[in-house]
Amino acid sequence: MPIVSRRARLLDLAALGCILFGAALCLVSNSQMTEIGKLSFMHPGPPSQSALAAADRARYLAYAGVAIIVAGCVVGVAGTIRLSRRKAAEG
């Protein structure tokens, strides 16, 4: 088994961190959407913000979470490909 450099390990940790952060954003937006879904005509929520605007913000937060997850996956795969090419070139 080849020895993995510190840089490669840190790159893997950064990719994992991005994936976990994106998943946390998705979970937060899901909880916000659940709370918004509980609003009704009788209980419309705070008068300072509309439920539609809050739902839009939660949806954009979910999109950002998915984009961060995809970026973490791209970073991890690109780092793996780069490491395997470098190891193949070395011998």
N, C-alpha and C positions, 0 to 999 in steps of 0.2 A: 504494500500500500504506500503510495507516495506521500511525502511530507507536504502538508499544506502550509502555505505562507501565512503570516499574520495578516497581511493585506487581504488575502482571499477570505479568511475567517471574518474579518471586519466587514467585508463586502456582503458576505452571507448574513451577518447580523443586521446590517443596514437594510437588506432586502426583507428579512423577517420583521424588523421593526416597522417598515412601511406597510407590510401586509397586516400586522396586528393593529396598527394605528387606523388603517382604512376600515378594518372590521369593526373597531370600536366606534368610528364615525357612523357606520351603517347601523349599528345597534342603537346609538343615541337617536338617530333620525327615525328609526323604527319606533322607539318609545315615544318620540314627539308625535308621530303620526297616529299612534294608538290613543294618545291623549286628545288629539284634535278630533279623532273619530268619535269620541265620547260626547262631543259638543252637540247640542240640539237647538231647536227653536226656543225651547223653554229655558235652556241654560247655554247661552251663546258664548260665554267666556268673557274675558276682559274687554271693555268697550274701546280701549286704546288700540287694539289690533284686530284685524279681521281673521277669521279662520282660514280664509283662502290665502292670505298673505303668509300666515304661519305654515300652512301646508306647502306653499311654494318654497319657503326657506328650508323646510325639512327635506323636501325632495332634492333641492340643490345640494344639501349636506350629504344625502345618500349618494348622489352622483359623484361628489368629491371623494367620498369614501371608496367607491368602486374604482375611480381613476387612480387613487393612491395604491389600491391593491394591485391593479394592473401594472403600475409603475414598479412596485416592489417585485412582482413576478418577472418583469423584463430585466430589472437589475440583477436578480438572482440567476436567471438563465444566461444573460450576457456574460456575467462573471464566470459561470461554469464553462461556457464555451471558450472564453479567453484562457482560462486555466488549462483546459484540456489541450488547446492548441499549443500553448507554451510548453507543456509537459511533453507533447509529441515532438516538438522541435528540438527539445533538449536531448531526447534520445530514447 
